[in-house]
């Protein structure tokens, strides 16, 4: 492809308007056949849960354009082979991410949204009318004036509930939801289609308790790829961008796709349709910048974690291969479903397998794994976020450069006194505490870490892989021989032997740790040939 043609291709970075994408000539992954089937062959009341920044808003906007009969926006897309009538329906679209986190903010948003609809459809409003009455009057007036049933699209329904959760305002917010959205059930005869998106499911305290005919399509095979981008869709739609990113980084197209897959792919939303799904927000940004970065996490995706997951820093290894009953994952309220349910719904875990009614969950990709480990390091090391960021940045650079003397200084700063003072680790023996802290720090840097790898000759405490170096670490407490014992074990057990075929440099480190939990005493590079 020529540079001119490549420059004509436009990636929809940050754009959530279907009309802007189509009129602006931006690249669009065509899912309109799935959307048409949802609108015409699916059920009347639908709920779809997908993680933050996963394309829910563009899906809602596409549904809006379809139901408003904007045929010109769909020229050349799959829906043109399916839709023959292009009926224009009156549409109500609510974006609840604008609803704030207090009852005052929620009331204000709904009041403004309803006012605009009342003006458009000339709805008579009594001063004393409640939000619920006004919503009901809008739906009925739409039907009376157009002769068509209303389409109601509610995007990010749970945003005010998430942000108000564990605050004094939460009960008042849920009361507004129960009152206003109960109208959807009452107005069934005047509604053509209702579609609601969200991240977390508040079953008993929101619209789910009043709209009991709502179908959860989040796990249905036909809609597994309705949000996000499959690997086939990546190959079909973005090969010029993949080639350009490869040229920028010195990779072949195949290597580039492999890197993008490791960073952003790996989501599964249905046990019957385990097609790999890329995070669309991260993928599009990476192709635009031609760089691999943690786009999803840096967009604020981790901000609500502390509200829903306690003591996460102690459970990271468990979360990477955990089990949850099918009924819990598919139907339970996030408030009572446990940490695993919240982590799945919010995109930190995904389906890895399914067996006899039980889902197996794990981290979907490198981006999510790194983001989560970065979140837990301050809590685990009992340091401020600024202290951790500064020390980690230096540690990362020194480890990548192979400067073990300087890397040791940074690691000392991060783990000084932590194993002793962190009371959550009280049940662990001291060496186990050090392994947990050190492996978490290294994983937060984006390094590949393996703990306690079994060999025929023994068990390696820790392997840390950086782009050009493999570190083999043997940990010993001072009262258990310290550096001398660790060095002897590395040599006697030939711990570096399995890595000799690797093109990267191998550095073996004998590590001495204080048995009282005061931190890293010293480490030494070990030459097995000596």
LUMVOVEX-960561 format. One record per residue (C-alpha): residue number from 1; x, y, z. Coordinates in nm, 4 decimals, always signed. Example, Ala and Ser with C-alpha at 12.3 -4.5 7.8 and 13.67 -1.06 7.14 Angstrom:
// LUMVOVEX-960561
PT    n        c1        c2        c3
PT    1   +1.2300   -0.4500   +0.7800
PT    2   +1.3670   -0.1060   +0.7140
***
This chain:
// LUMVOVEX-960561
PT    n        c1        c2        c3
PT    1   +0.0000   +0.0000   +0.0000
PT    2   +0.1334   +0.3464   -0.0894
PT    3   +0.1912   +0.6104   +0.1777
PT    4   -0.0873   +0.8175   +0.0222
PT    5   -0.3417   +0.5385   +0.0532
PT    6   -0.2236   +0.4599   +0.4058
PT    7   -0.2684   +0.8228   +0.5062
PT    8   -0.6273   +0.8123   +0.3768
PT    9   -0.7169   +0.5428   +0.6294
PT   10   -0.8513   +0.6899   +0.9532
PT   11   -0.8658   +0.5058   +1.2860
PT   12   -1.1630   +0.6027   +1.5076
PT   13   -0.9552   +0.6839   +1.8165
PT   14   -1.1888   +0.8015   +2.0936
PT   15   -1.4929   +0.8325   +1.8630
PT   16   -1.8192   +0.6852   +1.9908
PT   17   -2.0559   +0.8291   +1.7306
PT   18   -2.1586   +0.5918   +1.4522
PT   19   -2.2592   +0.8865   +1.2349
PT   20   -1.9218   +1.0593   +1.2778
PT   21   -1.7392   +0.7363   +1.1937
PT   22   -1.9414   +0.6760   +0.8781
PT   23   -1.9522   +1.0332   +0.7524
PT   24   -1.5886   +1.0941   +0.8448
PT   25   -1.4620   +0.7909   +0.6553
PT   26   -1.3165   +0.6225   +0.9625
PT   27   -1.2469   +0.2499   +0.9655
PT   28   -1.5461   +0.0565   +1.0942
PT   29   -1.5572   -0.3124   +1.1874
PT   30   -1.8896   -0.4208   +1.0412
PT   31   -2.1098   -0.5883   +1.3018
PT   32   -2.4390   -0.4712   +1.1555
PT   33   -2.5556   -0.8235   +1.0718
PT   34   -2.5334   -0.9154   +1.4434
PT   35   -2.7062   -0.5879   +1.5336
PT   36   -2.9879   -0.6484   +1.2857
PT   37   -3.0486   -0.9954   +1.4257
PT   38   -3.0539   -0.8566   +1.7794
PT   39   -3.3066   -0.5912   +1.6816
PT   40   -3.5311   -0.8163   +1.4724
PT   41   -3.4785   -1.1781   +1.5752
PT   42   -3.3832   -1.1311   +1.9381
PT   43   -3.5912   -1.0570   +2.2427
PT   44   -3.7649   -0.7286   +2.3204
PT   45   -3.5852   -0.6426   +2.6463
PT   46   -3.2098   -0.6989   +2.6473
PT   47   -2.9165   -0.6416   +2.8804
PT   48   -2.5521   -0.6653   +2.7690
PT   49   -2.2607   -0.6551   +3.0114
PT   50   -1.9135   -0.5790   +2.8775
PT   51   -1.6051   -0.4213   +3.0376
PT   52   -1.5318   -0.0510   +3.0320
PT   53   -1.4063   +0.0901   +2.6999
PT   54   -1.5222   -0.2167   +2.5095
PT   55   -1.7405   -0.0582   +2.2424
PT   56   -2.0764   -0.0552   +2.4208
PT   57   -2.1428   +0.3112   +2.3415
PT   58   -2.0725   +0.2787   +1.9685
PT   59   -2.3008   -0.0273   +1.9670
PT   60   -2.5799   +0.1762   +2.1296
PT   61   -2.5223   +0.4599   +1.8840
PT   62   -2.5377   +0.2191   +1.5897
PT   63   -2.8680   +0.0820   +1.7206
PT   64   -2.9953   +0.4385   +1.7474
PT   65   -2.9019   +0.5178   +1.3860
PT   66   -3.0625   +0.1926   +1.2690
PT   67   -3.3911   +0.2492   +1.4516
PT   68   -3.4036   +0.6109   +1.3359
PT   69   -3.3950   +0.4738   +0.9812
PT   70   -3.0710   +0.6460   +0.8757
PT   71   -3.0193   +0.4178   +0.5803
PT   72   -2.7523   +0.6376   +0.4216
PT   73   -2.5126   +0.5657   +0.7099
PT   74   -2.5270   +0.1915   +0.6454
PT   75   -2.4460   +0.1864   +0.2737
PT   76   -2.1995   -0.0927   +0.1976
PT   77   -2.2528   -0.2689   +0.5298
PT   78   -2.3939   -0.6173   +0.5925
PT   79   -2.7259   -0.4870   +0.7216
PT   80   -2.8176   -0.3665   +0.3724
PT   81   -2.8706   -0.7281   +0.2668
PT   82   -3.1055   -0.7873   +0.5605
PT   83   -3.3108   -0.4706   +0.6122
PT   84   -3.5741   -0.3837   +0.3483
PT   85   -3.8071   -0.1362   +0.5212
PT   86   -3.5925   +0.1118   +0.7208
PT   87   -3.8739   +0.2193   +0.9503
PT   88   -3.8055   +0.5300   +1.1595
PT   89   -3.8925   +0.4813   +1.5270
PT   90   -3.8869   +0.7428   +1.8045
PT   91   -3.5749   +0.6763   +2.0134
PT   92   -3.4903   +0.7574   +2.3751
PT   93   -3.1191   +0.7299   +2.4492
PT   94   -2.9899   +0.7761   +2.8025
PT   95   -2.6180   +0.7781   +2.8827
PT   96   -2.6051   +0.7070   +3.2545
PT   97   -2.2295   +0.7719   +3.2715
PT   98   -2.3430   +1.1370   +3.2829
PT   99   -2.5591   +1.0652   +3.5886
PT  100   -2.2974   +1.1390   +3.8525
PT  101   -2.2725   +0.9659   +4.1899
PT  102   -2.5321   +1.1481   +4.4014
PT  103   -2.9132   +1.1617   +4.3858
PT  104   -2.8912   +1.5338   +4.3052
PT  105   -2.6655   +1.4718   +4.0046
PT  106   -2.8769   +1.1770   +3.8901
PT  107   -3.1985   +1.3771   +3.9174
PT  108   -3.0407   +1.6662   +3.7303
PT  109   -2.9257   +1.4473   +3.4422
PT  110   -3.2622   +1.2718   +3.4007
PT  111   -3.4498   +1.6019   +3.4352
PT  112   -3.2433   +1.7536   +3.1548
PT  113   -3.2725   +1.4457   +2.9306
PT  114   -3.6501   +1.4302   +2.9767
PT  115   -3.6871   +1.8070   +2.9240
PT  116   -3.5218   +1.7822   +2.5810
PT  117   -3.7518   +1.4958   +2.4813
PT  118   -4.0560   +1.6849   +2.6112
PT  119   -3.9601   +1.9846   +2.3988
PT  120   -3.9044   +1.7703   +2.0893
PT  121   -4.2358   +1.5838   +2.1159
PT  122   -4.4365   +1.8681   +2.2724
PT  123   -4.5232   +1.6756   +2.5863
PT  124   -4.7427   +1.8609   +2.8331
PT  125   -4.5750   +1.8618   +3.1750
PT  126   -4.7379   +1.9324   +3.5105
PT  127   -4.5068   +2.1137   +3.7555
PT  128   -4.5567   +1.8509   +4.0246
PT  129   -4.4917   +1.5518   +3.7940
PT  130   -4.2258   +1.3085   +3.9117
PT  131   -3.9440   +1.1843   +3.6884
PT  132   -4.1256   +0.8507   +3.6530
PT  133   -4.4500   +1.0183   +3.5406
PT  134   -4.2607   +1.2360   +3.2941
PT  135   -4.0809   +0.9302   +3.1514
PT  136   -4.4132   +0.7502   +3.1101
PT  137   -4.5722   +1.0524   +2.9402
PT  138   -4.2802   +1.0829   +2.6981
PT  139   -4.3112   +0.7193   +2.5864
PT  140   -4.6888   +0.7448   +2.5442
PT  141   -4.6712   +1.0775   +2.3586
PT  142   -4.4071   +0.9416   +2.1220
PT  143   -4.6450   +0.6620   +2.0291
PT  144   -4.9429   +0.8936   +1.9934
PT  145   -4.7629   +1.1429   +1.7705
PT  146   -4.5636   +0.9052   +1.5479
PT  147   -4.7807   +0.5950   +1.5470
PT  148   -4.4636   +0.3976   +1.6209
PT  149   -4.3525   +0.2256   +1.9386
PT  150   -4.0581   +0.3809   +2.1206
PT  151   -3.7056   +0.2393   +2.1262
PT  152   -3.5281   +0.2877   +2.4604
PT  153   -3.1492   +0.2635   +2.4742
PT  154   -2.9799   +0.2981   +2.8149
PT  155   -2.6001   +0.3055   +2.8048
PT  156   -2.3741   +0.2416   +3.1095
PT  157   -2.6831   +0.1991   +3.3296
PT  158   -2.4739   +0.1096   +3.6363
PT  159   -2.2357   +0.4065   +3.6385
PT  160   -2.4102   +0.6086   +3.9140
PT  161   -2.4600   +0.2885   +4.1164
PT  162   -2.0917   +0.1950   +4.0910
PT  163   -1.9708   +0.5405   +4.1871
PT  164   -2.2161   +0.5786   +4.4746
PT  165   -2.1568   +0.2264   +4.6088
PT  166   -2.0380   +0.2307   +4.9724
PT  167   -2.1381   +0.5961   +5.0112
PT  168   -2.4384   +0.7494   +5.1929
PT  169   -2.5893   +0.8468   +4.8554
PT  170   -2.6241   +0.4930   +4.7223
PT  171   -2.9687   +0.4110   +4.8602
PT  172   -3.1156   +0.7353   +4.7276
PT  173   -2.9695   +0.6670   +4.3824
PT  174   -3.1177   +0.3187   +4.3716
PT  175   -3.4552   +0.4559   +4.4787
PT  176   -3.4530   +0.6837   +4.1729
PT  177   -3.3692   +0.3855   +3.9505
PT  178   -3.6521   +0.1753   +4.0913
PT  179   -3.9034   +0.4540   +4.0418
PT  180   -3.8014   +0.5719   +3.6952
PT  181   -3.7188   +0.2449   +3.5255
PT  182   -4.0250   +0.0623   +3.6557
PT  183   -4.1950   +0.2585   +3.3771
PT  184   -4.0311   +0.0345   +3.1178
PT  185   -4.2352   -0.2633   +3.2335
PT  186   -4.5608   -0.0646   +3.2546
PT  187   -4.5232   +0.0758   +2.9031
PT  188   -4.4696   -0.2561   +2.7266
PT  189   -4.7386   -0.1934   +2.4634
PT  190   -4.5721   +0.1316   +2.3588
PT  191   -4.2183   -0.0075   +2.3295
PT  192   -4.0594   -0.1639   +2.0214
PT  193   -3.7178   -0.2500   +2.1698
PT  194   -3.5302   -0.1905   +2.4967
PT  195   -3.1531   -0.2302   +2.5163
PT  196   -2.9451   -0.1695   +2.8280
PT  197   -2.5674   -0.1879   +2.8653
PT  198   -2.3565   -0.1952   +3.1778
PT  199   -2.0451   -0.3311   +3.3406
PT  200   -2.1538   -0.4611   +3.6802
PT  201   -2.4922   -0.6054   +3.7583
PT  202   -2.6815   -0.4673   +4.0592
PT  203   -2.9627   -0.7219   +4.0538
PT  204   -3.1718   -0.6579   +4.3606
PT  205   -3.1364   -0.2831   +4.3981
PT  206   -3.1919   -0.1316   +4.0555
PT  207   -3.3811   -0.1759   +3.7324
PT  208   -3.3309   -0.5562   +3.7396
PT  209   -3.5680   -0.5821   +4.0336
PT  210   -3.8448   -0.3925   +3.8542
PT  211   -3.7800   -0.5110   +3.4982
PT  212   -3.7939   -0.8859   +3.5531
PT  213   -3.8510   -0.9567   +3.1835
PT  214   -3.5017   -0.8323   +3.0966
PT  215   -3.2980   -1.0916   +2.9030
PT  216   -2.9272   -1.1073   +2.9819
PT  217   -2.7596   -1.1710   +2.6438
PT  218   -2.4067   -1.1236   +2.7836
PT  219   -2.3262   -1.4967   +2.7636
PT  220   -2.5230   -1.5812   +2.4472
PT  221   -2.3184   -1.7313   +2.1638
PT  222   -2.4733   -1.5183   +1.8825
PT  223   -2.3568   -1.2008   +2.0603
PT  224   -2.0109   -1.3128   +2.1750
PT  225   -1.8428   -1.0770   +1.9271
PT  226   -2.0982   -0.7927   +1.9253
PT  227   -1.8450   -0.5764   +2.1152
PT  228   -1.4685   -0.5926   +2.0835
PT  229   -1.2715   -0.7092   +1.7793
PT  230   -1.1947   -1.0722   +1.6947
PT  231   -0.8575   -1.1795   +1.5578
PT  232   -1.0181   -1.2488   +1.2202
PT  233   -1.1661   -0.8979   +1.2191
PT  234   -0.8210   -0.7588   +1.2985
PT  235   -0.6720   -0.9424   +1.0007
PT  236   -0.9592   -0.8421   +0.7726
PT  237   -0.9647   -0.4736   +0.8655
PT  238   -0.6289   -0.3560   +0.9978
PT  239   -0.3442   -0.5243   +0.8074
PT  240   -0.2085   -0.1931   +0.6643
PT  241   -0.1925   -0.0518   +1.0185
PT  242   -0.0290   -0.3718   +1.1466
PT  243   +0.2321   -0.3517   +0.8719
PT  244   +0.2976   +0.0149   +0.9517
PT  245   +0.3354   -0.0605   +1.3227
PT  246   +0.5741   -0.3438   +1.2387
PT  247   +0.7898   -0.1173   +1.0233
PT  248   +0.8048   +0.1386   +1.3045
PT  249   +0.9250   -0.1236   +1.5554
PT  250   +1.1332   -0.3520   +1.3368
PT  251   +0.8823   -0.6372   +1.3444
PT  252   +0.7328   -0.8487   +1.0691
PT  253   +0.3514   -0.8309   +1.0344
PT  254   +0.3341   -1.1731   +1.1979
PT  255   +0.5468   -1.0575   +1.4923
PT  256   +0.3375   -0.7417   +1.5254
PT  257   +0.0133   -0.9406   +1.5400
PT  258   +0.1720   -1.1708   +1.7964
PT  259   +0.2661   -0.8734   +2.0142
PT  260   -0.0804   -0.7177   +1.9840
PT  261   -0.2356   -1.0537   +2.0698
PT  262   -0.0254   -1.0950   +2.3840
PT  263   -0.1039   -0.7420   +2.5012
PT  264   -0.4709   -0.6912   +2.4137
PT  265   -0.6384   -1.0172   +2.3038
PT  266   -0.7669   -1.3091   +2.5077
PT  267   -1.1182   -1.2091   +2.6128
PT  268   -1.3947   -1.4709   +2.5973
PT  269   -1.7590   -1.4002   +2.6774
PT  270   -1.9306   -1.7305   +2.6040
PT  271   -1.8367   -2.0894   +2.6860
PT  272   -2.0093   -2.2076   +2.3667
PT  273   -1.8259   -1.9570   +2.1462
PT  274   -1.4698   -1.9169   +2.2743
PT  275   -1.3542   -1.6844   +1.9964
PT  276   -1.0693   -1.4596   +2.1128
PT  277   -1.1674   -1.0929   +2.1451
PT  278   -0.9304   -0.7939   +2.1501
PT  279   -0.9933   -0.4966   +2.3758
PT  280   -1.0933   -0.2476   +2.1004
PT  281   -0.9881   +0.0665   +2.2904
PT  282   -0.6331   -0.0577   +2.3457
PT  283   -0.5983   -0.2131   +2.0014
PT  284   -0.7053   +0.0996   +1.8105
PT  285   -0.4841   +0.3242   +2.0240
PT  286   -0.1843   +0.0929   +1.9815
PT  287   -0.2262   +0.0830   +1.6021
PT  288   -0.2647   +0.4614   +1.5945
PT  289   +0.0446   +0.5288   +1.8082
PT  290   +0.2381   +0.2291   +1.6719
PT  291   +0.3330   +0.1491   +2.0322
PT  292   +0.2457   -0.1124   +2.2947
PT  293   +0.1154   +0.0682   +2.6022
PT  294   -0.1314   +0.0113   +2.8839
PT  295   -0.4089   +0.2210   +2.7293
PT  296   -0.7035   +0.0578   +2.9059
PT  297   -0.5616   +0.0896   +3.2564
PT  298   -0.4383   +0.4448   +3.2028
PT  299   -0.7912   +0.5468   +3.0975
PT  300   -0.9100   +0.4938   +3.4555
PT  301   -1.0220   +0.1330   +3.4310
PT  302   -0.8794   +0.0428   +3.7727
PT  303   -1.0305   +0.3304   +3.9722
PT  304   -1.3220   +0.1327   +4.1227
PT  305   -1.1240   -0.1759   +4.2248
PT  306   -1.0823   -0.0874   +4.5941
PT  307   -1.4608   -0.0553   +4.6337
PT  308   -1.5264   -0.4117   +4.5275
PT  309   -1.2113   -0.6167   +4.5935
PT  310   -1.0568   -0.6316   +4.9404
PT  311   -0.7024   -0.7541   +5.0080
PT  312   -0.6454   -0.8061   +4.6368
PT  313   -0.2682   -0.7860   +4.6796
PT  314   -0.2764   -1.1198   +4.8641
PT  315   -0.4837   -1.3019   +4.6028
PT  316   -0.3228   -1.2267   +4.2666
PT  317   -0.1961   -1.5792   +4.2025
PT  318   -0.5368   -1.7203   +4.2934
PT  319   -0.7214   -1.4859   +4.0569
PT  320   -0.5126   -1.5995   +3.7600
PT  321   -0.6706   -1.9447   +3.7754
PT  322   -0.9888   -1.9366   +3.9790
PT  323   -1.3272   -2.1068   +3.9648
PT  324   -1.6786   -1.9679   +3.9835
PT  325   -2.0143   -2.1420   +3.9498
PT  326   -2.2016   -2.0774   +3.6274
PT  327   -2.5117   -1.9448   +3.8030
PT  328   -2.3018   -1.7004   +4.0061
PT  329   -2.1206   -1.5628   +3.7013
PT  330   -2.4294   -1.5390   +3.4822
PT  331   -2.6979   -1.4215   +3.7230
PT  332   -2.5587   -1.2966   +4.0535
PT  333   -2.5567   -0.9457   +4.1928
PT  334   -2.2058   -0.7952   +4.1969
PT  335   -2.2574   -0.6915   +4.5601
PT  336   -2.2960   -1.0522   +4.6753
PT  337   -2.1094   -1.2384   +4.4029
PT  338   -1.7569   -1.2034   +4.5390
PT  339   -1.4396   -1.0486   +4.4020
PT  340   -1.4193   -1.2918   +4.1108
PT  341   -1.7554   -1.1766   +3.9752
PT  342   -1.6618   -0.8079   +3.9864
PT  343   -1.3218   -0.8749   +3.8274
PT  344   -1.4873   -1.0692   +3.5459
PT  345   -1.7595   -0.8147   +3.4774
PT  346   -1.5121   -0.5274   +3.4774
PT  347   -1.2676   -0.6969   +3.2388
PT  348   -0.9821   -0.7957   +3.4710
PT  349   -1.0629   -1.1656   +3.4385
PT  350   -1.2093   -1.3572   +3.1480
PT  351   -1.3421   -1.7050   +3.0745
PT  352   -1.0600   -1.9552   +3.0204
PT  353   -1.2708   -2.2685   +3.0279
PT  354   -1.5968   -2.4297   +3.1372
PT  355   -1.6528   -2.7689   +3.2920
PT  356   -1.9677   -2.9210   +3.4376
PT  357   -2.1351   -2.5949   +3.5369
PT  358   -1.8191   -2.4235   +3.6595
PT  359   -1.6290   -2.1451   +3.4809
PT  360   -1.2500   -2.1210   +3.4948
PT  361   -1.1340   -1.7591   +3.4995
PT  362   -0.7945   -1.5959   +3.4473
PT  363   -0.6208   -1.2798   +3.3276
PT  364   -0.6966   -1.2188   +2.9581
PT  365   -0.3688   -1.0602   +2.8514
PT  366   -0.0435   -0.8868   +2.9399
PT  367   -0.1970   -0.5388   +2.9633
PT  368   -0.4490   -0.6397   +3.2290
PT  369   -0.2020   -0.8500   +3.4265
PT  370   +0.0514   -0.5659   +3.4424
PT  371   -0.2157   -0.3096   +3.5319
PT  372   -0.3459   -0.5167   +3.8224
PT  373   -0.0020   -0.5868   +3.9611
PT  374   +0.0794   -0.2152   +3.9463
PT  375   -0.2370   -0.1422   +4.1447
PT  376   -0.1468   -0.3803   +4.4276
PT  377   +0.2234   -0.2952   +4.4731
PT  378   +0.1648   +0.0108   +4.6991
PT  379   -0.0659   -0.1899   +4.9268
PT  380   +0.1729   -0.4844   +4.9369
PT  381   +0.4898   -0.2792   +4.9975
PT  382   +0.3109   -0.0348   +5.2295
PT  383   +0.4564   +0.2579   +5.0360
PT  384   +0.2889   +0.5607   +4.8828
PT  385   +0.2129   +0.5450   +4.5143
PT  386   +0.4702   +0.8155   +4.4376
PT  387   +0.7426   +0.6262   +4.6266
PT  388   +0.6609   +0.3078   +4.4369
PT  389   +0.6507   +0.4716   +4.0935
PT  390   +0.9902   +0.6373   +4.1402
PT  391   +1.1648   +0.3236   +4.2677
PT  392   +1.0013   +0.0963   +4.0115
PT  393   +1.0991   +0.3137   +3.7167
PT  394   +1.4637   +0.2988   +3.8254
PT  395   +1.4463   -0.0747   +3.8984
PT  396   +1.2971   -0.1473   +3.5570
PT  397   +1.5733   +0.0392   +3.3739
PT  398   +1.8536   -0.1217   +3.5751
PT  399   +1.7102   -0.4726   +3.5323
PT  400   +1.6762   -0.4240   +3.1587
PT  401   +2.0345   -0.2961   +3.1398
PT  402   +2.1692   -0.5805   +3.3528
PT  403   +2.2997   -0.3358   +3.6147
PT  404   +2.2406   -0.5580   +3.9156
PT  405   +2.4249   -0.3319   +4.1608
PT  406   +2.1903   -0.0378   +4.0982
PT  407   +1.8831   -0.2623   +4.0662
PT  408   +1.9609   -0.3948   +4.4147
PT  409   +1.9396   -0.0427   +4.5606
PT  410   +1.5920   +0.0131   +4.4134
PT  411   +1.4632   -0.3248   +4.5302
PT  412   +1.6019   -0.2607   +4.8790
PT  413   +1.4035   +0.0623   +4.8950
PT  414   +1.0814   -0.1119   +4.7918
PT  415   +1.0878   -0.4032   +5.0358
PT  416   +1.2552   -0.2575   +5.3452
PT  417   +1.0664   -0.3733   +5.6578
PT  418   +0.7606   -0.4831   +5.4566
PT  419   +0.7565   -0.8583   +5.5291
PT  420   +0.7764   -0.7862   +5.9004
PT  421   +0.5287   -0.4980   +5.9254
PT  422   +0.2618   -0.6184   +5.6813
PT  423   +0.0209   -0.7967   +5.9168
PT  424   -0.1765   -0.9496   +5.6289
PT  425   +0.1217   -1.1814   +5.5711
PT  426   +0.1267   -1.3126   +5.9257
PT  427   +0.0394   -1.6692   +5.8219
PT  428   +0.3200   -1.6927   +5.5668
PT  429   +0.6732   -1.7961   +5.6533
PT  430   +0.9301   -1.5228   +5.5943
PT  431   +1.0752   -1.6559   +5.2681
PT  432   +0.7244   -1.6988   +5.1250
PT  433   +0.6503   -1.3342   +5.2090
PT  434   +0.9596   -1.2186   +5.0228
PT  435   +0.8698   -1.4304   +4.7196
PT  436   +0.5224   -1.2783   +4.7046
PT  437   +0.6464   -0.9191   +4.7321
PT  438   +0.9353   -0.9561   +4.4872
PT  439   +0.7344   -1.1446   +4.2245
PT  440   +0.4562   -0.8846   +4.2459
PT  441   +0.7020   -0.5979   +4.2005
PT  442   +0.8626   -0.7633   +3.8977
PT  443   +0.5244   -0.8450   +3.7398
PT  444   +0.4122   -0.4853   +3.7895
PT  445   +0.7136   -0.3826   +3.5800
PT  446   +0.5838   -0.5962   +3.2962
PT  447   +0.8443   -0.8700   +3.3370
PT  448   +0.7530   -1.2350   +3.2924
PT  449   +0.7901   -1.4071   +3.6299
PT  450   +0.7823   -1.7729   +3.7255
PT  451   +0.7967   -1.8785   +4.0892
PT  452   +0.9294   -2.2138   +4.2128
PT  453   +0.9969   -2.3831   +3.8806
PT  454   +1.0670   -2.7531   +3.9245
PT  455   +1.3757   -2.9047   +3.7588
PT  456   +1.5107   -3.2579   +3.7771
PT  457   +1.7870   -3.1242   +4.0007
PT  458   +1.5808   -2.8984   +4.2261
PT  459   +1.3422   -2.6048   +4.2458
PT  460   +1.4327   -2.2535   +4.1281
PT  461   +1.2859   -1.9880   +4.3585
PT  462   +1.2226   -1.7280   +4.0896
PT  463   +1.2826   -1.6650   +3.7198
PT  464   +1.2463   -1.3087   +3.5913
PT  465   +1.2559   -1.2480   +3.2165
PT  466   +1.3234   -0.9058   +3.0618
PT  467   +1.3639   -0.8441   +2.6870
PT  468   +1.7361   -0.9214   +2.6692
PT  469   +1.8124   -1.0964   +3.0003
PT  470   +1.6881   -1.3957   +3.2007
PT  471   +1.7428   -1.3672   +3.5759
PT  472   +1.7575   -1.6831   +3.7870
PT  473   +1.7114   -1.5996   +4.1560
PT  474   +1.7750   -1.8237   +4.4556
PT  475   +1.6495   -1.6751   +4.7843
PT  476   +1.7966   -1.7581   +5.1258
PT  477   +1.7363   -1.6037   +5.4648
PT  478   +2.0438   -1.4881   +5.6583
PT  479   +1.9900   -1.7555   +5.9228
PT  480   +1.9699   -2.0204   +5.6492
PT  481   +2.3085   -1.9628   +5.4912
PT  482   +2.2369   -1.6377   +5.3060
PT  483   +2.4322   -1.5613   +4.9884
PT  484   +2.6785   -1.8464   +5.0397
PT  485   +2.4082   -2.1131   +5.0584
PT  486   +2.2157   -1.9613   +4.7655
PT  487   +2.5308   -1.9512   +4.5518
PT  488   +2.6149   -2.3122   +4.6298
PT  489   +2.2630   -2.4260   +4.5421
PT  490   +2.2698   -2.2442   +4.2057
PT  491   +2.5985   -2.4116   +4.1171
PT  492   +2.5259   -2.7583   +4.2606
PT  493   +2.1824   -2.7781   +4.0939
PT  494   +2.2964   -2.6194   +3.7625
PT  495   +2.0025   -2.3762   +3.7724
PT  496   +2.1106   -2.1807   +3.4623
PT  497   +2.1508   -2.4894   +3.2426
PT  498   +1.7889   -2.4946   +3.1085
PT  499   +1.8350   -2.1433   +2.9664
PT  500   +2.1642   -2.1937   +2.7791
PT  501   +1.9830   -2.2394   +2.4466
PT  502   +1.8091   -1.9014   +2.4832
PT  503   +1.9700   -1.6146   +2.2923
PT  504   +1.9321   -1.3831   +2.5899
PT  505   +2.1963   -1.3325   +2.8551
PT  506   +2.1447   -1.5371   +3.1723
PT  507   +2.2262   -1.3827   +3.5106
PT  508   +2.2071   -1.5971   +3.8244
PT  509   +2.1576   -1.4062   +4.1497
PT  510   +2.2211   -1.5457   +4.4967
PT  511   +1.9904   -1.3380   +4.7180
PT  512   +2.0196   -1.2907   +5.0953
PT  513   +1.7138   -1.1693   +5.2899
PT  514   +1.6811   -1.0698   +5.6550
PT  515   +1.5105   -1.3398   +5.8601
PT  516   +1.3440   -1.0749   +6.0793
PT  517   +1.1708   -0.9223   +5.7775
PT  518   +1.3936   -0.6158   +5.7468
PT  519   +1.4323   -0.6593   +5.3729
PT  520   +1.6990   -0.7359   +5.1138
PT  521   +2.0490   -0.7679   +5.2637
PT  522   +2.2491   -0.8284   +4.9472
PT  523   +2.2705   -1.0231   +4.6267
PT  524   +2.5556   -1.1518   +4.4158
PT  525   +2.5935   -1.2552   +4.0539
PT  526   +2.6920   -1.6208   +4.0345
PT  527   +2.9186   -1.7688   +3.7705
PT  528   +2.8477   -2.1411   +3.7556
PT  529   +3.1788   -2.1986   +3.5811
PT  530   +3.3764   -2.0815   +3.8824
***
